[in-house]
Amino acid sequence: MTFKHKSVLLEETIDSLNIKPDGIYVDGTLGGGGHASQVCQRLNSQGRLIGIDQDGAAILAASQRLKEYEDKVLIVRSNYQEIKQVLKELGIQKADGIYLDLGVSSYQFDTAERGFSYRADAPLDMRMDLRRTETAADIVNEYSEMDLYHIIRDYGEEKFAKNIAKHVVKARQEKRIETTGELVEIIKAAIPMKMRAVGGHPAKKTFQALRIEVNHELEVLENSIDTMIELLNQGGRLCIITFHSLEDRIVKQRFRENENPCVCPPDFPACVCGRTSKGKVITRKPIIPTERETEENKRSKSSKLRVFERV
């Protein structure tokens, strides 16, 4: 199956990066290379793009897509949380722009055997990096009822989290839960009939929660933003596209704290904590897709872009 993925907020991201033809740019979530090919088009022979992705299928697809730019592209299989190490190994100290598209690619959703989708019956996997050992099946079958409840409540913002966790634990006493189809049936049974008819697929929120847990998505994001800002040259920008409120909240908060890190009490006449601003938030309100984009690409609907400039 070919790696297809429609890049979300493409023009908005490219515009926000303020690309310099001879600059160094890092794509922390390379995917199929949609954003990357647009960056490469704007670089001269001195410019460089470093593409990072943890998914082997994405690396393969992006390498093909960016073949015509191979003289200015370096592709690394890693997680963007290792960005500092990746750049160091390439002999690069600073970048002029870094961007992340945190969405699961259409390819990952549509390749049933990856286990991301609740619409096809497949092994419960959900790993973005297949070199990792823990799968969604391990979490579903081995976590305590309380831990499952917390994950589904916090990462899925699912109001029936308690009942779903209870049903999962009961079902796995009969037999190990191995597939997405089995899990979907368990979730459906845990949600009252009249609630199943509203608000999208009943398993959507639980699947989101498990995916976040398997891939440690929120921790990775939380732990990487400050480092990425540190790695920017003067005037360099960090652009992050999020797809749900949990990610967006982290980005908003980290950007705000990097802009105004002072922790002195408001009644102090002057700052004594010594924390200095790293730059400014460019997007007071997040940039959201146009109506046309949401019509053409349903998956872009919940996306938000936030931008920070290093000063």
C-alpha positions as CSV (number, residue, x, y, z in Angstrom):
1,M,0.0,0.0,0.0
2,T,1.4,3.4,-0.9
3,F,2.0,5.9,1.8
4,K,-0.7,8.5,1.2
5,H,-1.3,11.4,3.5
6,K,-2.8,14.8,2.8
7,S,-0.7,17.5,4.5
8,V,-2.8,19.6,6.8
9,L,-2.5,23.4,7.0
10,L,0.2,23.2,4.4
11,E,0.4,26.7,3.1
12,E,-0.1,28.2,6.5
13,T,2.8,26.2,7.9
14,I,5.1,27.1,5.0
15,D,4.2,30.8,5.3
16,S,4.7,30.8,9.0
17,L,8.2,29.3,8.7
18,N,9.5,32.4,6.9
19,I,11.8,30.2,4.8
20,K,15.3,31.5,4.0
21,P,16.6,29.9,0.8
22,D,20.0,29.0,2.5
23,G,18.5,28.1,5.9
24,I,18.4,24.8,7.8
25,Y,15.0,23.4,8.6
26,V,13.9,20.3,10.6
27,D,10.7,18.3,9.9
28,G,10.3,16.4,13.1
29,T,7.4,14.3,11.8
30,L,8.3,13.6,8.2
31,G,5.5,11.3,7.3
32,G,5.0,11.1,3.6
33,G,7.1,14.2,3.0
34,G,4.2,16.6,2.1
35,H,5.4,19.6,4.1
36,A,9.0,18.7,3.4
37,S,8.7,18.8,-0.4
38,Q,7.2,22.3,-0.1
39,V,10.1,23.4,2.1
40,C,12.7,21.9,-0.3
41,Q,11.2,23.8,-3.2
42,R,12.1,27.1,-1.4
43,L,15.7,26.1,-0.6
44,N,18.7,26.9,-2.8
45,S,21.8,24.6,-3.0
46,Q,23.0,25.9,0.4
47,G,19.7,25.2,2.2
48,R,19.1,21.9,4.1
49,L,16.1,20.0,5.3
50,I,16.5,17.4,8.0
51,G,13.6,15.0,8.1
52,I,12.9,12.9,11.2
53,D,10.4,10.1,11.6
54,Q,10.1,7.0,13.8
55,D,7.9,5.0,11.3
56,G,9.9,2.9,8.8
57,A,7.1,3.1,6.2
58,A,7.2,6.9,6.4
59,I,11.0,7.0,5.9
60,L,10.6,4.8,2.8
61,A,7.8,6.9,1.4
62,A,9.4,10.2,2.1
63,S,12.8,9.1,0.6
64,Q,11.0,8.4,-2.7
65,R,8.9,11.5,-2.6
66,L,12.0,13.8,-1.9
67,K,14.3,12.0,-4.3
68,E,14.6,15.0,-6.6
69,Y,15.9,17.1,-3.6
70,E,18.3,14.5,-2.3
71,D,21.2,16.9,-2.5
72,K,19.6,19.1,0.2
73,V,17.7,16.5,2.3
74,L,18.9,14.3,5.2
75,I,16.5,11.7,6.5
76,V,16.9,10.1,9.9
77,R,14.8,7.4,11.5
78,S,14.3,8.6,15.1
79,N,11.8,10.3,17.4
80,Y,11.7,14.1,17.3
81,Q,12.4,14.0,21.1
82,E,16.0,13.1,20.0
83,I,16.3,16.2,17.8
84,K,19.2,17.6,19.7
85,Q,21.2,14.4,19.3
86,V,20.2,14.0,15.7
87,L,21.5,17.5,14.8
88,K,24.6,17.1,16.9
89,E,25.5,13.9,15.0
90,L,25.0,15.8,11.7
91,G,27.3,18.6,12.9
92,I,24.4,21.1,13.1
93,Q,24.2,23.4,16.1
94,K,21.1,25.5,15.2
95,A,18.2,25.5,12.8
96,D,16.2,28.3,11.1
97,G,12.9,26.5,11.5
98,I,11.4,23.4,13.0
99,Y,7.9,22.1,12.5
100,L,5.8,19.2,13.7
101,D,2.6,17.7,12.3
102,L,1.3,15.6,15.2
103,G,-1.5,13.9,13.4
104,V,-1.5,10.2,12.7
105,S,-1.0,9.8,9.0
106,S,-3.8,8.6,6.7
107,Y,-1.5,5.7,5.8
108,Q,-1.2,4.6,9.4
109,F,-5.0,4.8,9.8
110,D,-5.7,3.1,6.5
111,T,-3.2,0.3,6.9
112,A,-5.5,-2.0,8.9
113,E,-2.7,-4.3,10.3
114,R,-1.2,-1.3,12.1
115,G,-4.2,-1.4,14.5
116,F,-4.8,2.4,14.7
117,S,-8.3,2.2,13.2
118,Y,-11.5,1.1,15.0
119,R,-13.1,0.6,11.6
120,A,-11.2,-2.6,10.6
121,D,-10.6,-5.8,12.5
122,A,-6.8,-6.1,13.0
123,P,-4.2,-6.9,15.7
124,L,-4.3,-4.4,18.5
125,D,-0.9,-2.7,17.8
126,M,-0.9,1.1,17.4
127,R,2.9,1.5,17.5
128,M,4.3,4.3,15.4
129,D,7.7,2.8,15.8
130,L,7.6,-0.9,15.1
131,R,11.0,-1.4,16.9
132,R,9.2,-0.7,20.2
133,T,7.9,-3.8,22.0
134,E,4.8,-2.7,23.9
135,T,1.6,-2.7,21.9
136,A,-1.9,-1.6,22.6
137,A,-2.8,-5.2,23.3
138,D,-0.2,-5.3,26.1
139,I,-1.8,-2.2,27.7
140,V,-5.4,-3.5,27.4
141,N,-4.5,-6.9,28.8
142,E,-2.0,-6.0,31.5
143,Y,-2.7,-2.6,33.0
144,S,-4.8,-2.5,36.1
145,E,-8.5,-1.4,35.9
146,M,-7.6,1.9,37.7
147,D,-4.7,2.7,35.2
148,L,-6.9,1.9,32.2
149,Y,-9.6,4.2,33.7
150,H,-7.2,7.0,34.1
151,I,-5.7,6.7,30.6
152,I,-9.2,6.5,28.9
153,R,-10.5,9.4,31.0
154,D,-7.4,11.7,30.7
155,Y,-6.1,10.9,27.2
156,G,-9.5,10.1,25.6
157,E,-11.6,12.6,27.6
158,E,-14.1,9.8,27.6
159,K,-17.0,10.2,30.1
160,F,-17.7,6.4,30.2
161,A,-14.0,5.6,31.0
162,K,-14.8,3.9,34.3
163,N,-17.3,1.6,32.7
164,I,-15.1,0.8,29.7
165,A,-12.2,-0.1,32.0
166,K,-14.5,-2.4,34.0
167,H,-15.8,-4.1,30.8
168,V,-12.2,-4.6,29.5
169,V,-11.0,-6.2,32.7
170,K,-14.0,-8.5,32.8
171,A,-13.6,-9.5,29.2
172,R,-9.9,-10.3,29.5
173,Q,-10.6,-12.7,32.3
174,E,-12.3,-14.9,29.7
175,K,-9.6,-14.6,27.1
176,R,-6.8,-12.2,26.0
177,I,-8.1,-9.3,23.9
178,E,-6.1,-9.5,20.7
179,T,-7.8,-7.4,18.0
180,T,-9.3,-4.0,17.4
181,G,-12.7,-5.7,16.6
182,E,-12.9,-7.4,19.9
183,L,-12.1,-4.2,21.7
184,V,-14.7,-2.2,19.8
185,E,-17.4,-4.7,20.8
186,I,-16.3,-4.5,24.5
187,I,-16.4,-0.6,24.3
188,K,-19.8,-0.6,22.7
189,A,-21.2,-2.9,25.4
190,A,-19.9,-0.4,28.1
191,I,-21.7,2.6,26.6
192,P,-25.4,3.1,27.1
193,M,-27.4,2.5,23.9
194,K,-28.8,6.0,23.6
195,M,-25.3,7.6,23.9
196,R,-23.9,5.3,21.2
197,A,-25.9,7.1,18.5
198,V,-24.4,10.5,19.2
199,G,-20.9,12.0,19.0
200,G,-19.1,9.8,16.4
201,H,-17.9,6.3,16.8
202,P,-18.2,4.9,20.3
203,A,-14.6,3.6,20.3
204,K,-12.9,6.8,18.9
205,K,-11.9,8.3,22.3
206,T,-10.6,5.0,23.8
207,F,-8.6,4.3,20.7
208,Q,-7.1,7.8,20.9
209,A,-6.2,7.3,24.5
210,L,-4.5,3.9,23.9
211,R,-2.5,5.3,20.9
212,I,-1.3,8.2,23.1
213,E,-0.2,5.8,25.8
214,V,1.5,3.3,23.5
215,N,3.6,6.1,21.8
216,H,4.0,8.3,24.9
217,E,2.8,11.1,22.6
218,L,2.1,13.8,25.3
219,E,5.3,13.2,27.3
220,V,7.4,13.4,24.1
221,L,5.7,16.7,23.1
222,E,5.9,18.2,26.6
223,N,9.6,17.2,26.9
224,S,10.7,18.5,23.5
225,I,9.3,22.0,23.0
226,D,11.8,23.8,25.2
227,T,14.7,22.0,23.5
228,M,13.4,22.8,20.0
229,I,13.1,26.5,20.9
230,E,16.7,26.4,22.2
231,L,17.9,24.9,18.9
232,L,16.5,27.8,16.8
233,N,18.6,30.6,15.4
234,Q,17.6,34.2,16.1
235,G,14.3,34.8,14.2
236,G,13.9,31.1,13.7
237,R,10.4,29.7,14.1
238,L,8.8,26.6,15.6
239,C,5.5,25.6,14.0
240,I,3.4,22.9,15.6
241,I,0.1,21.4,14.2
242,T,-2.0,19.6,16.9
243,F,-5.2,17.6,16.5
244,H,-6.8,17.5,19.9
245,S,-7.2,19.7,22.9
246,L,-4.6,17.8,25.0
247,E,-1.8,18.5,22.6
248,D,-2.9,22.0,21.9
249,R,-2.9,22.8,25.6
250,I,0.7,21.6,26.0
251,V,1.9,23.7,23.0
252,K,0.0,26.8,24.2
253,Q,1.4,26.5,27.7
254,R,5.0,25.8,26.7
255,F,5.0,28.6,24.2
256,R,3.6,31.0,26.8
257,E,6.2,30.0,29.4
258,N,9.0,30.4,26.9
259,E,7.8,33.9,26.1
260,N,7.3,34.9,29.7
261,P,9.2,32.6,32.0
262,C,9.4,35.0,35.0
263,V,8.1,33.4,38.2
264,C,8.5,36.5,40.5
265,P,5.4,37.6,42.4
266,P,3.4,40.2,40.5
267,D,4.0,42.8,43.3
268,F,7.8,42.7,42.9
269,P,9.1,46.0,41.5
270,A,11.6,44.1,39.3
271,C,12.4,40.6,38.1
272,V,14.8,38.8,40.4
273,C,14.3,35.2,39.2
274,G,16.7,35.7,36.3
275,R,14.6,33.8,33.8
276,T,14.7,35.6,30.5
277,S,12.3,35.3,27.5
278,K,13.3,33.0,24.7
279,G,11.1,34.7,22.1
280,K,7.5,35.5,21.3
281,V,4.3,33.7,20.4
282,I,3.3,34.7,16.9
283,T,-0.2,33.1,17.0
284,R,-2.2,34.6,19.8
285,K,-5.0,32.5,18.5
286,P,-4.2,29.2,16.7
287,I,-4.4,29.1,12.9
288,I,-7.2,26.7,11.8
289,P,-7.9,25.2,8.4
290,T,-10.2,27.0,5.9
291,E,-13.7,25.8,5.2
292,R,-12.4,24.6,1.9
293,E,-9.7,22.5,3.4
294,T,-12.0,20.8,5.9
295,E,-14.4,20.0,3.1
296,E,-11.6,18.5,1.0
297,N,-9.9,16.7,3.9
298,K,-12.2,15.7,6.8
299,R,-9.2,14.8,8.9
300,S,-8.0,18.4,9.0
301,K,-11.1,19.5,10.9
302,S,-9.7,19.5,14.4
303,S,-6.2,20.8,13.4
304,K,-4.6,23.9,14.9
305,L,-1.3,25.5,14.1
306,R,0.7,27.5,16.7
307,V,3.9,29.4,16.0
308,F,6.8,30.6,18.2
309,E,9.6,32.9,17.1
310,R,13.0,32.8,18.8
311,V,14.3,36.2,19.7
